[in-house]
Amino acid sequence: MANRKQPELPEEKWPELRRTKGRSNTYLAYFTDLIKLLYKELDEEKANDIVDKFMTANAEKYAQPGMKMFSIEGNDPWAVASYFKLATGDILGYKAELIQEAPNRVIYRLYPPCLWFPDLDIPESFCVTANAFERKVVEIMNPKIKTHVRSLMTRGDPYCEIIFEEVEQ
């Protein structure tokens, strides 16, 4: 057999930025499809158990390096919530903001569309369970911070909100 020329994407049509966006969109689509399959094939409780373990493991793996990579100093609610705003908003592409609701409480707000599930075709319990990532991060960064989901697009709310609140123990 003759050696054939390897296929390559032409740089003029596929510059680095377009390839990077293509990679990101592919990874995001694969994740979304996998999660949907979990909920289709398993009962909701079992799927939530797997999601909880997955998100907790990811928090253990990525939180501290992420804080360092983003040059976030401190471990108060604003600093910890900043990690999520930068990672999910600035990096993944969600429209996100932080709101200082009280001296010890920060709202992390994500606006539509949901990049993972734009049709919101996933059980609300997935979103609540996926908050295991945030819960594990605050456990690692500052156990005095408690986090909970206050608003969810999958619940019919206009945006998603996760609260980070430092409480005395």
Helices and strands as residue ranges (DSSP letters): H 16-41, H 44-69, H 77-84, I 85-91, E 95-102, E 105-111, H 124-130, H 132-141, E 145-151, G 153-155, E 160-166
